């Protein structure tokens, strides 16, 4: 996909990309695209937090068991 885009860039008119309408449309598109991924970010953060808590719990149990022996 990116290679196709790079090979066709010489066919694009530079005046189109400098238009303020194109810039505002691109900014609006990115804003809409980012709103949908916020739930995934929260779920990913919770998963990372659970993994860290699990690792700390395992280390605590291993050091506790080692001190009892």
Legacy VTK file of the C-alpha trace (Angstrom):
# vtk DataFile Version 3.0
C-alpha trace
ASCII
DATASET POLYDATA
POINTS 69 float
0.000 0.000 0.000
2.720 2.473 0.943
4.844 1.585 -2.084
1.907 2.305 -4.362
1.377 5.642 -2.648
5.029 6.572 -2.997
5.152 5.684 -6.682
2.081 7.787 -7.470
3.061 10.931 -5.563
4.492 12.559 -8.664
1.006 12.427 -10.219
-0.537 14.528 -7.444
-0.941 18.260 -7.776
0.920 20.065 -4.934
-1.665 22.851 -4.855
-4.266 20.351 -3.662
-2.232 19.467 -0.565
-1.674 23.131 0.372
-5.404 23.859 0.409
-6.845 24.585 3.849
-9.888 22.420 3.061
-7.705 19.356 2.609
-5.862 20.073 5.851
-9.068 20.509 7.857
-10.540 17.338 6.350
-7.403 15.402 7.281
-7.479 16.742 10.850
-11.163 15.850 11.195
-10.502 12.346 9.856
-7.679 11.790 12.350
-9.857 13.037 15.221
-12.643 10.610 14.301
-10.132 7.794 13.924
-8.647 8.395 17.367
-11.992 8.515 19.191
-12.791 4.903 18.330
-9.573 3.488 19.771
-9.856 4.871 23.298
-11.626 1.752 24.599
-8.880 -0.464 23.262
-6.282 1.717 24.982
-8.055 1.336 28.332
-8.317 -2.447 27.961
-4.631 -2.661 27.011
-3.660 -0.578 30.039
-5.671 -2.803 32.359
-4.056 -5.917 30.919
-0.582 -4.463 31.446
-1.482 -3.532 35.002
-2.719 -7.057 35.717
0.493 -8.561 34.339
2.603 -6.277 36.545
0.523 -7.105 39.628
0.872 -10.820 38.823
4.651 -10.578 38.503
4.941 -8.662 41.788
2.686 -11.248 43.478
4.823 -14.150 42.239
8.021 -12.449 43.417
6.446 -11.781 46.821
5.343 -15.391 47.221
8.745 -16.745 46.177
10.635 -14.487 48.619
8.173 -15.347 51.406
8.622 -19.067 50.776
12.408 -18.690 50.673
12.457 -16.870 54.040
10.374 -19.620 55.688
12.921 -22.299 54.753
LINES 1 70
69 0 1 2 3 4 5 6 7 8 9 10 11 12 13 14 15 16 17 18 19 20 21 22 23 24 25 26 27 28 29 30 31 32 33 34 35 36 37 38 39 40 41 42 43 44 45 46 47 48 49 50 51 52 53 54 55 56 57 58 59 60 61 62 63 64 65 66 67 68
